[in-house]
Amino acid sequence: MSRNKFDTDEQVEEKLRVSVVLRIFHWIKEYKFQMILSCFIMLVASAISLISPLLIKMAIDDVITPKDDNKKLFFTNLFHIDVTLFAIKPAFIELGIISLFLLIGTIVVLILSKIKLKIMTKVSQEIIVNIRKDVFTKLQSLPFSYFDSRPHGKILVRVVNYVNSLSDLLSNGIIQLISDLFNIVVILCFMFAIDTKLTLVCMAVLPFLFITLFALKKKQHEAWQQVSYKQANLNAYLSESLNGMKVTQSFSRQKKNQSLFNDLCDKLKTTWITAVNINNIIWPVIDNLSTIGVSLVYLAGISWLGQAITVGTLVAFSGYIWRFWNPIKNIGNFYNSMVTTGAYMERIFELLDEKEEISDKEGAKELPPIRGHVAFDNINFSYEKGNPVLKNVNFVIEPGMTVAIVGPTGAGKTTIVNLLSRFYNPDDGKILIDGIDIQDLKIKSIRKQVGVMLQDSFLFTGSIMDNIRYGNLNASDEDCINAAKTVQAHEFIENFPDGYNNLLSSNGDGLSQGQKQLISFARVLLSDPRILILDEATSSVDTQTEKALQKGLNLLLKARTSFIIAHRLSTIRNADIIFYVDHGEIKERGNHNQLMDLKQEYYTMISKANITKNN
């Protein structure tokens, strides 16, 4: 039912708009004090650095090439320095003071920049962690259908790669943008104060920059969207290949898989180069425009030199021109970063906005301690519209009964118990536990009393004890060991060098499938559910172990309502009622003897199983 493969581009539905970009402030506002402090530090540093051209202008016009030799020197006069006390010319004293201020200004700017960088690095990483936590929290609340519909690698890339892409934008981009905008405004004020005509000459090339940015905006965004698609595809295939490496090597498919991987890498490389080439149009345009602007100022300044413009004015103005274009270059880089990161932000926010199909409705209540009465009232369900999986399923199970569900593969057996656990919602009908519609109950309260052992026995990285305790964190070591003994797992666990503290790798690699199932079985039993669901719980257990397991299982089933999906006769024959399910409907129901007497589908299934066993 997966609608998305590793080689299929997952089209984003959340398009990049200003509102999407502004959503990042949801996480930023928590650190507004640090952001304001960093912004203030950068503004102070910028203001100090902008005084340098004025000091150089004073040095040239008032000290090196003064028009009036009798004019008082600014700093010498300001600090009331008695120049007669020194054996050097007053001009050198003035130059010394100006040089000292330039040096002090440079040192202060470096110190302030370092402080800002330290603050923002910490803040950006904390924001990244918070975003990643929110994404993971969202993932844990999404229904099975979300994970069924796309490769897991495409989900993983959003949590890791796409969130990481925001780091530079948060640590430098936003504060630097504010600082650059401030610099541009202040520099323009200085430039207009120095010479209005030269300022207008400098700004004459800006319209060409805006036209270029506007023309490239759509192409840039689409190019980086393609990069995000290809990154997700590559990540999905890599994740799938690693999970299936044993199968790959078993069928000697390395060459074919290498070809698929190379093809995905080539597509990513091509889209990346295309996106970067579009990005690289911007900074040469800014460089060329800045060079043209400076050249025009020099030409105009030299033409007007001696009339209304002094050498010091031209030198000071030149300093401000470069300072004027530097923040514009930074804003251009920020724009590139914004467009690049925007393609990733779309994916992050699309995930965060994903509808939680399985969620508590308003006013949902806790499920009180239950007896275990279960009723399905005219249940219909489909994973995809137009393709029904369950049709008009009705039954009532009394507390303490054991129900076996059998039938061919794909008949809908697992779907029935998945609906009971509210992993999915039915299309029509009601499911009741002790007479209460489960749609009116909080999901967590249902799952605390409904224990499920799925067909796929998944074990987590950690010790065996940790895996058994997974469903009941308050359980003692003794409780865990007793659960393992009940399911006949104790003996093989004790044979490990570290026993219950033996560490398992991802998904219990190194254990047999039967051992994984027994540990998973112990995990479910430890949670002590009032309703127990076993989906092929003993399918990978050998016959000898199953016989021993059956003893503990029979004791366990007496105390609770149980649903067992199985094919082995030894597992199902003692059930109080057996449902034979086919094509989404319960075709036959009754105990083992009753169904055998009917000599219909159930009888045929058991007869075939016995023939196979005898053979």
C-alpha positions as CSV (number, residue, x, y, z in Angstrom):
1,M,0.0,0.0,0.0
2,S,3.1,2.3,0.0
3,R,2.4,5.3,-2.3
4,N,6.0,6.4,-2.3
5,K,9.2,4.5,-3.3
6,F,12.8,5.4,-2.9
7,D,13.0,6.6,-6.5
8,T,9.8,8.6,-6.4
9,D,10.1,12.3,-5.6
10,E,7.9,13.1,-2.6
11,Q,6.2,16.3,-3.6
12,V,6.0,18.9,-0.9
13,E,2.5,20.3,-0.1
14,E,3.6,23.2,2.2
15,K,4.9,25.8,-0.3
16,L,7.5,28.4,0.8
17,R,5.8,31.6,1.9
18,V,6.7,34.4,4.2
19,S,4.4,32.8,6.8
20,V,6.3,29.5,6.6
21,V,9.6,31.3,7.2
22,L,8.2,33.2,10.1
23,R,7.2,30.0,11.8
24,I,10.9,29.6,12.8
25,F,10.3,32.3,15.4
26,H,8.2,29.9,17.3
27,W,11.4,28.4,18.6
28,I,13.5,31.6,18.5
29,K,11.2,33.6,20.9
30,E,12.3,31.4,23.8
31,Y,15.7,32.9,23.5
32,K,14.7,36.5,22.8
33,F,17.0,37.8,25.6
34,Q,20.1,36.2,24.1
35,M,19.0,37.3,20.6
36,I,18.5,40.9,21.7
37,L,21.8,40.9,23.5
38,S,23.6,39.5,20.4
39,C,21.9,42.0,18.2
40,F,22.9,44.9,20.5
41,I,26.5,43.6,20.6
42,M,26.6,43.5,16.8
43,L,25.1,46.9,16.5
44,V,27.7,48.4,18.8
45,A,30.5,46.6,16.9
46,S,29.1,47.9,13.6
47,A,28.8,51.5,14.9
48,I,32.5,51.4,16.1
49,S,33.7,50.0,12.8
50,L,31.9,52.7,10.9
51,I,33.8,55.5,12.6
52,S,37.1,54.3,11.0
53,P,36.6,56.1,7.6
54,L,35.8,59.3,9.4
55,L,39.0,59.1,11.4
56,I,40.9,58.5,8.2
57,K,39.2,61.5,6.6
58,M,40.3,63.6,9.6
59,A,43.8,62.3,9.4
60,I,44.1,63.2,5.7
61,D,42.2,66.5,5.5
62,D,43.2,68.0,8.9
63,V,46.7,66.5,9.5
64,I,48.4,65.3,6.3
65,T,47.0,67.8,3.7
66,P,45.4,70.6,5.7
67,K,44.0,73.6,3.8
68,D,44.4,75.8,6.9
69,D,47.7,75.3,8.8
70,N,46.3,77.3,11.7
71,K,43.3,75.1,12.2
72,K,43.1,73.5,15.6
73,L,43.6,69.7,15.6
74,F,40.5,68.0,16.8
75,F,41.8,65.4,19.4
76,T,44.6,67.6,20.6
77,N,42.2,70.3,21.3
78,L,39.5,67.9,22.7
79,F,41.9,66.4,25.3
80,H,43.6,69.8,26.0
81,I,47.0,68.4,25.2
82,D,49.9,70.9,25.6
83,V,51.9,70.2,22.5
84,T,54.9,72.3,23.8
85,L,55.7,69.5,26.2
86,F,56.6,67.1,23.3
87,A,59.6,67.3,21.1
88,I,57.5,66.2,18.0
89,K,55.2,68.1,15.7
90,P,51.5,68.4,16.8
91,A,50.5,66.7,13.6
92,F,52.3,63.5,14.7
93,I,50.6,63.7,18.1
94,E,47.2,63.9,16.3
95,L,48.0,61.0,14.0
96,G,49.1,59.0,17.0
97,I,45.8,59.6,18.8
98,I,43.9,58.7,15.6
99,S,45.9,55.5,15.1
100,L,45.3,54.5,18.8
101,F,41.6,54.9,18.4
102,L,41.6,52.9,15.2
103,L,43.6,50.1,17.0
104,I,41.3,50.2,20.0
105,G,38.2,50.1,17.7
106,T,39.5,47.1,15.9
107,I,40.3,45.2,19.1
108,V,36.8,46.0,20.6
109,V,35.1,44.9,17.4
110,L,36.9,41.6,17.5
111,I,36.1,41.0,21.1
112,L,32.4,41.8,20.6
113,S,32.2,39.6,17.5
114,K,33.6,36.7,19.5
115,I,31.1,37.2,22.3
116,K,28.3,37.3,19.8
117,L,29.5,34.2,18.1
118,K,29.7,32.3,21.4
119,I,26.2,33.3,22.4
120,M,24.6,32.5,19.0
121,T,26.3,29.2,18.6
122,K,24.9,28.0,21.8
123,V,21.4,29.4,21.1
124,S,21.3,28.0,17.6
125,Q,22.2,24.5,18.8
126,E,19.6,24.7,21.5
127,I,17.0,25.7,18.9
128,I,18.0,22.9,16.7
129,V,17.6,20.4,19.6
130,N,14.2,21.8,20.3
131,I,13.1,21.5,16.7
132,R,14.4,18.0,16.5
133,K,12.6,17.1,19.8
134,D,9.3,18.5,18.4
135,V,9.7,16.6,15.1
136,F,10.3,13.3,17.0
137,T,7.4,14.0,19.4
138,K,5.2,14.5,16.3
139,L,6.5,11.3,14.7
140,Q,5.5,9.3,17.8
141,S,1.9,10.6,17.5
142,L,1.4,9.8,13.8
143,P,-0.6,6.8,12.8
144,F,0.8,3.6,11.2
145,S,-0.6,4.8,7.9
146,Y,2.0,7.6,7.8
147,F,4.9,5.2,8.1
148,D,3.3,2.6,5.8
149,S,3.0,5.2,3.0
150,R,6.7,6.2,2.6
151,P,10.2,4.8,3.0
152,H,11.6,5.3,6.5
153,G,14.7,6.9,5.1
154,K,12.6,9.8,3.8
155,I,11.4,10.4,7.3
156,L,14.9,10.1,8.8
157,V,16.3,12.7,6.5
158,R,13.8,15.3,7.8
159,V,14.8,14.7,11.5
160,V,18.5,14.8,10.9
161,N,19.7,16.4,7.6
162,Y,16.9,19.0,7.1
163,V,17.0,20.2,10.7
164,N,20.8,20.4,10.6
165,S,20.5,22.7,7.6
166,L,18.9,25.3,9.8
167,S,21.9,25.6,12.0
168,D,23.9,28.2,10.1
169,L,20.8,30.2,9.4
170,L,20.0,30.4,13.2
171,S,23.6,30.9,14.4
172,N,24.7,33.6,12.1
173,G,22.0,34.5,9.5
174,I,19.3,36.3,11.4
175,I,21.5,38.4,13.7
176,Q,23.9,39.1,10.8
177,L,20.9,40.2,8.7
178,I,19.8,42.7,11.4
179,S,23.4,44.0,11.7
180,D,23.8,44.3,7.9
181,L,20.5,46.2,7.6
182,F,21.6,48.5,10.4
183,N,25.0,49.0,8.7
184,I,23.4,49.9,5.4
185,V,21.2,52.6,7.0
186,V,24.0,54.1,9.1
187,I,26.5,54.0,6.2
188,L,24.0,55.7,3.9
189,C,23.6,58.4,6.6
190,F,27.4,58.9,6.7
191,M,27.6,58.9,2.9
192,F,24.9,61.4,2.5
193,A,26.5,63.5,5.2
194,I,29.8,63.4,3.4
195,D,28.5,64.0,-0.1
196,T,25.0,63.6,-1.5
197,K,26.0,63.4,-5.2
198,L,28.6,60.7,-4.7
199,T,26.0,58.7,-2.7
200,L,23.5,58.8,-5.5
201,V,26.1,57.8,-8.0
202,C,27.0,54.8,-5.7
203,M,23.3,53.7,-5.5
204,A,22.6,54.0,-9.2
205,V,23.5,50.3,-9.8
206,L,21.2,48.9,-7.0
207,P,18.1,48.5,-9.3
208,F,20.0,46.0,-11.4
209,L,20.6,43.8,-8.3
210,F,16.9,43.8,-7.4
211,I,16.0,42.8,-10.9
212,T,18.5,39.9,-10.8
213,L,17.2,38.6,-7.4
214,F,13.6,38.8,-8.6
215,A,14.4,37.0,-11.8
216,L,16.2,34.1,-10.1
217,K,13.9,33.6,-7.1
218,K,11.6,31.0,-8.6
219,K,14.4,29.1,-10.3
220,Q,16.4,29.0,-7.1
221,H,13.6,27.7,-5.0
222,E,12.6,25.0,-7.5
223,A,16.3,23.9,-7.9
224,W,16.7,23.5,-4.1
225,Q,13.4,21.6,-3.9
226,Q,14.8,19.2,-6.4
227,V,17.9,18.8,-4.3
228,S,15.8,18.0,-1.2
229,Y,13.8,15.4,-3.3
230,K,17.0,13.6,-4.5
231,Q,18.6,13.7,-1.0
232,A,15.4,12.1,0.4
233,N,15.5,9.4,-2.3
234,L,19.1,8.6,-1.7
235,N,18.6,8.4,2.0
236,A,15.6,6.2,1.6
237,Y,17.4,3.7,-0.6
238,L,20.5,3.7,1.7
239,S,18.3,2.9,4.7
240,E,16.4,0.2,2.8
241,S,19.7,-1.4,1.6
242,L,21.3,-1.5,5.0
243,N,18.2,-3.1,6.5
244,G,18.1,-5.7,3.8
245,M,21.8,-6.3,3.5
246,K,21.5,-10.0,4.4
247,V,19.0,-10.5,1.6
248,T,21.1,-8.6,-0.8
249,Q,24.2,-10.7,-0.2
250,S,22.1,-13.9,-0.1
251,F,20.9,-13.2,-3.7
252,S,24.2,-11.7,-4.8
253,R,22.4,-8.5,-5.9
254,Q,25.4,-6.2,-5.0
255,K,26.0,-5.3,-8.6
256,K,22.4,-4.3,-9.3
257,N,22.1,-2.4,-6.0
258,Q,25.3,-0.6,-6.7
259,S,23.9,0.5,-10.1
260,L,20.7,1.8,-8.4
261,F,22.8,3.6,-5.8
262,N,25.1,5.2,-8.4
263,D,22.1,6.4,-10.4
264,L,20.6,8.1,-7.3
265,C,24.0,9.7,-6.5
266,D,24.3,11.0,-10.0
267,K,20.8,12.5,-9.9
268,L,21.6,14.2,-6.6
269,K,24.9,15.5,-8.0
270,T,23.2,16.9,-11.1
271,T,20.5,18.7,-9.2
272,W,23.0,20.0,-6.6
273,I,25.3,21.4,-9.4
274,T,22.3,23.0,-11.0
275,A,21.1,24.6,-7.7
276,V,24.6,25.8,-6.8
277,N,25.1,27.3,-10.3
278,I,22.0,29.3,-9.9
279,N,23.1,30.4,-6.5
280,N,26.5,31.4,-7.9
281,I,25.0,33.9,-10.2
282,I,24.1,36.2,-7.3
283,W,27.5,36.9,-5.8
284,P,29.3,37.6,-9.1
285,V,26.5,40.0,-9.9
286,I,26.9,41.7,-6.6
287,D,30.7,41.8,-7.0
288,N,30.5,43.3,-10.5
289,L,27.8,45.8,-9.5
290,S,29.9,46.9,-6.5
291,T,33.0,47.3,-8.7
292,I,31.0,49.3,-11.2
293,G,29.5,51.4,-8.4
294,V,33.0,52.1,-6.9
295,S,34.4,52.9,-10.3
296,L,31.6,55.4,-11.0
297,V,32.3,57.1,-7.6
298,Y,36.0,57.3,-8.4
299,L,35.3,58.8,-11.8
300,A,32.9,61.3,-10.4
301,G,35.0,62.1,-7.4
302,I,38.2,62.7,-9.5
303,S,36.1,64.9,-11.9
304,W,34.8,66.9,-9.0
305,L,38.1,66.8,-6.9
306,G,39.3,70.2,-5.8
307,Q,35.9,71.8,-6.5
308,A,33.6,70.5,-3.7
309,I,35.5,67.3,-2.8
310,T,38.7,67.0,-0.9
311,V,41.1,64.0,-1.0
312,G,40.1,63.0,2.5
313,T,36.4,63.1,1.5
314,L,37.1,60.8,-1.4
315,V,39.2,58.4,0.7
316,A,36.6,58.3,3.4
317,F,33.8,57.9,0.9
318,S,35.7,55.0,-0.7
319,G,35.9,53.3,2.7
320,Y,32.2,53.7,3.2
321,I,31.5,52.4,-0.3
322,W,33.2,49.0,0.4
323,R,31.4,48.9,3.8
324,F,28.2,49.7,2.0
325,W,28.6,46.7,-0.4
326,N,29.9,44.2,2.2
327,P,26.5,44.0,4.0
328,I,24.7,43.8,0.6
329,K,26.9,40.8,-0.2
330,N,26.1,39.3,3.2
331,I,22.4,39.9,2.5
332,G,22.8,38.2,-0.8
333,N,24.4,35.2,0.9
334,F,21.6,35.3,3.5
335,Y,19.1,35.3,0.6
336,N,20.8,32.3,-0.9
337,S,20.8,30.5,2.4
338,M,17.1,31.4,3.0
339,V,16.1,30.0,-0.4
340,T,18.2,26.8,0.2
341,T,17.0,26.3,3.7
342,G,13.5,27.2,2.7
343,A,13.2,24.0,0.7
344,Y,14.1,22.0,3.8
345,M,11.8,24.1,6.1
346,E,8.9,23.2,3.9
347,R,9.5,19.5,4.6
348,I,9.9,20.0,8.3
349,F,6.7,22.0,8.7
350,E,4.8,19.6,6.4
351,L,5.7,16.8,8.8
352,L,4.8,19.0,11.9
353,D,1.5,19.8,10.2
354,E,0.7,16.2,9.3
355,K,-2.8,15.4,10.4
356,E,-2.9,13.0,13.4
357,E,-5.6,10.7,12.2
358,I,-5.4,8.7,15.4
359,S,-5.8,11.2,18.3
360,D,-7.9,11.8,21.3
361,K,-11.0,13.6,20.6
362,E,-12.1,16.6,22.7
363,G,-13.4,15.3,26.0
364,A,-11.9,11.9,25.7
365,K,-11.8,10.1,29.0
366,E,-9.6,7.5,30.7
367,L,-10.4,3.9,30.4
368,P,-11.1,2.6,33.9
369,P,-9.9,-0.9,34.9
370,I,-11.7,-3.3,32.6
371,R,-13.1,-6.8,32.7
372,G,-12.3,-7.5,29.1
373,H,-15.6,-7.4,27.3
374,V,-15.1,-6.7,23.6
375,A,-17.6,-6.0,20.8
376,F,-17.2,-5.2,17.1
377,D,-20.4,-3.5,15.8
378,N,-20.6,-3.6,12.0
379,I,-17.0,-2.6,11.4
380,N,-15.8,-1.6,7.9
381,F,-12.2,-0.6,7.1
382,S,-9.9,0.1,4.2
383,Y,-6.3,1.3,4.0
384,E,-7.0,2.9,0.7
385,K,-10.4,4.2,-0.5
386,G,-12.2,1.8,-2.7
387,N,-10.2,-1.2,-1.5
388,P,-12.0,-2.6,1.6
389,V,-10.1,-4.8,3.9
390,L,-12.8,-5.5,6.5
391,K,-16.5,-5.7,5.7
392,N,-19.3,-5.8,8.2
393,V,-17.4,-7.5,11.0
394,N,-19.5,-8.2,14.0
395,F,-18.8,-10.2,17.2
396,V,-19.1,-10.1,21.0
397,I,-16.4,-11.5,23.2
398,E,-17.1,-12.1,26.9
399,P,-14.4,-11.3,29.6
400,G,-11.8,-14.1,29.9
401,M,-12.5,-15.7,26.6
402,T,-9.7,-16.8,24.2
403,V,-10.3,-15.9,20.6
404,A,-8.3,-17.5,17.8
405,I,-8.4,-15.7,14.4
406,V,-7.3,-17.8,11.4
407,G,-7.5,-17.6,7.7
408,P,-5.4,-17.1,4.5
409,T,-2.7,-14.4,4.2
410,G,-4.1,-11.0,3.6
411,A,-7.6,-11.9,4.8
412,G,-7.7,-9.1,7.4
413,K,-6.7,-10.9,10.6
414,T,-4.1,-8.5,11.8
415,T,-6.3,-5.6,10.8
416,I,-8.9,-6.7,13.3
417,V,-6.6,-6.6,16.3
418,N,-4.9,-3.4,15.0
419,L,-8.3,-1.7,15.1
420,L,-8.9,-2.9,18.7
421,S,-5.6,-1.3,19.7
422,R,-6.6,1.9,17.8
423,F,-3.6,1.8,15.6
424,Y,-6.2,2.7,12.9
425,N,-9.7,4.0,13.0
426,P,-12.6,2.1,11.3
427,D,-14.4,3.6,8.4
428,D,-17.7,2.7,9.8
429,G,-19.1,1.0,12.9
430,K,-18.1,0.9,16.6
431,I,-15.6,-1.0,18.7
432,L,-16.5,-1.3,22.4
433,I,-14.5,-2.3,25.4
434,D,-16.7,-3.0,28.4
435,G,-19.5,-1.2,26.6
436,I,-17.5,2.0,26.0
437,D,-16.8,3.2,22.4
438,I,-13.0,3.3,22.1
439,Q,-13.4,6.5,20.1
440,D,-14.4,8.2,23.4
441,L,-11.4,7.0,25.2
442,K,-7.8,8.3,25.5
443,I,-5.5,6.2,23.3
444,K,-2.8,5.8,26.0
445,S,-5.4,4.5,28.5
446,I,-6.5,1.9,26.0
447,R,-3.0,0.7,25.2
448,K,-2.1,0.4,28.9
449,Q,-4.7,-2.3,29.2
450,V,-4.4,-3.9,25.7
451,G,-1.1,-5.7,25.3
452,V,0.0,-6.4,21.8
453,M,2.7,-8.8,20.5
454,L,3.1,-8.0,16.8
455,Q,4.1,-10.4,14.1
456,D,7.4,-8.6,13.7
457,S,9.4,-9.0,16.9
458,F,11.4,-5.8,17.2
459,L,14.1,-5.5,19.9
460,F,15.8,-2.2,20.8
461,T,19.5,-1.6,21.3
462,G,20.3,-2.2,25.0
463,S,20.3,-5.1,27.4
464,I,17.8,-8.0,27.4
465,M,16.5,-6.8,30.7
466,D,15.9,-3.3,29.3
467,N,13.9,-4.9,26.4
468,I,11.7,-7.0,28.7
469,R,11.1,-4.0,30.9
470,Y,10.3,-1.7,27.9
471,G,6.5,-2.0,28.5
472,N,6.6,-1.6,32.3
473,L,9.4,0.7,33.5
474,N,8.4,0.2,37.1
475,A,8.9,-3.6,37.0
476,S,11.7,-5.1,39.1
477,D,14.4,-7.4,37.9
478,E,12.6,-10.3,39.6
479,D,9.4,-9.4,37.6
480,C,11.3,-9.4,34.4
481,I,12.9,-12.8,35.1
482,N,9.5,-14.3,36.1
483,A,8.0,-13.1,32.8
484,A,11.0,-14.7,30.9
485,K,10.5,-18.0,32.8
486,T,6.8,-18.0,31.9
487,V,7.6,-17.8,28.2
488,Q,10.5,-20.3,28.4
489,A,13.1,-17.6,27.6
490,H,15.0,-17.8,30.9
491,E,17.2,-20.7,30.0
492,F,18.7,-19.4,26.8
493,I,19.1,-15.9,28.3
494,E,21.1,-17.3,31.2
495,N,23.4,-18.9,28.7
496,F,24.7,-15.5,27.5
497,P,27.9,-14.4,29.1
498,D,26.1,-11.5,30.9
499,G,22.7,-13.1,31.2
500,Y,20.0,-10.6,31.4
501,N,22.5,-7.7,31.1
502,N,23.7,-9.0,27.7
503,L,23.7,-6.1,25.3
504,L,21.8,-6.4,22.0
505,S,22.5,-4.7,18.8
506,S,19.9,-3.1,16.6
507,N,16.8,-5.3,16.4
508,G,18.5,-8.1,18.3
509,D,20.9,-9.1,15.5
510,G,22.7,-12.3,16.7
511,L,19.5,-13.8,18.2
512,S,17.4,-16.3,16.3
513,Q,13.9,-15.3,15.3
514,G,12.5,-17.6,17.9
515,Q,14.6,-16.0,20.7
516,K,13.5,-12.6,19.6
517,Q,9.8,-13.7,19.8
518,L,10.2,-15.1,23.3
519,I,11.8,-11.9,24.6
520,S,9.0,-9.9,22.9
521,F,6.5,-12.2,24.5
522,A,8.0,-11.6,27.9
523,R,7.8,-7.9,27.3
524,V,4.1,-8.1,26.6
525,L,3.4,-10.3,29.6
526,L,5.2,-8.0,31.9
527,S,2.9,-5.1,31.1
528,D,0.1,-7.3,32.5
529,P,-2.7,-6.3,30.1
530,R,-6.4,-7.1,30.6
531,I,-6.7,-7.8,26.9
532,L,-3.9,-9.7,25.3
533,I,-3.2,-9.8,21.5
534,L,-0.8,-12.3,20.1
535,D,-0.1,-12.0,16.4
536,E,1.7,-15.1,15.3
537,A,3.5,-15.0,18.7
538,T,4.9,-18.5,18.4
539,S,5.4,-18.7,14.6
540,S,9.2,-18.8,14.8
541,V,9.4,-20.9,18.0
542,D,10.5,-24.5,17.6
543,T,8.0,-27.3,18.5
544,Q,9.7,-28.3,21.7
545,T,9.9,-24.8,23.0
546,E,6.3,-24.2,22.0
547,K,5.1,-27.1,24.1
548,A,6.9,-25.8,27.1
549,L,5.6,-22.3,26.3
550,Q,2.1,-23.5,26.0
551,K,2.0,-24.5,29.7
552,G,2.7,-20.9,30.8
553,L,0.5,-19.5,28.1
554,N,-2.5,-21.5,29.2
555,L,-2.2,-20.2,32.8
556,L,-1.8,-16.7,31.5
557,L,-4.8,-16.8,29.1
558,K,-7.2,-17.9,31.9
559,A,-7.0,-14.5,33.6
560,R,-7.7,-12.2,30.6
561,T,-9.5,-11.8,27.3
562,S,-7.1,-12.9,24.5
563,F,-7.0,-12.7,20.7
564,I,-4.6,-15.1,19.1
565,I,-3.7,-15.0,15.4
566,A,-2.0,-18.3,14.5
567,H,-1.8,-21.2,12.1
568,R,-0.5,-23.9,14.4
569,L,-3.3,-26.2,15.5
570,S,-1.6,-26.6,19.0
571,T,-2.1,-22.8,19.5
572,I,-5.7,-22.4,18.4
573,R,-7.5,-25.7,19.1
574,N,-8.1,-24.8,22.8
575,A,-9.6,-21.4,22.0
576,D,-13.1,-20.7,23.3
577,I,-14.1,-19.4,19.8
578,I,-12.3,-19.4,16.5
579,F,-13.0,-17.0,13.6
580,Y,-12.1,-18.1,10.1
581,V,-11.6,-14.8,8.2
582,D,-11.4,-14.5,4.5
583,H,-11.7,-11.5,2.1
584,G,-12.3,-9.2,5.1
585,E,-15.3,-11.2,6.5
586,I,-15.8,-13.7,9.3
587,K,-16.8,-16.7,7.2
588,E,-17.0,-19.2,10.1
589,R,-17.1,-19.0,13.8
590,G,-17.2,-21.6,16.6
591,N,-14.8,-23.8,18.6
592,H,-12.5,-26.3,17.0
593,N,-14.8,-29.3,17.1
594,Q,-17.8,-27.3,15.8
595,L,-15.8,-25.9,12.9
596,M,-14.3,-29.3,12.1
597,D,-17.9,-30.7,12.0
598,L,-18.9,-28.1,9.5
599,K,-16.3,-29.4,7.1
600,Q,-15.9,-26.1,5.3
601,E,-12.9,-23.7,5.0
602,Y,-11.5,-24.2,8.5
603,Y,-11.8,-28.0,8.1
604,T,-9.9,-27.8,4.8
605,M,-7.2,-25.6,6.3
606,I,-6.6,-28.0,9.3
607,S,-6.7,-31.0,7.0
608,K,-4.0,-29.5,4.7
609,A,-1.9,-28.6,7.7
610,N,-2.1,-32.2,9.1
611,I,-1.2,-33.7,5.7
612,T,1.8,-31.4,5.5
613,K,2.8,-32.3,9.1
614,N,2.5,-36.0,8.5
615,N,4.5,-35.8,5.3
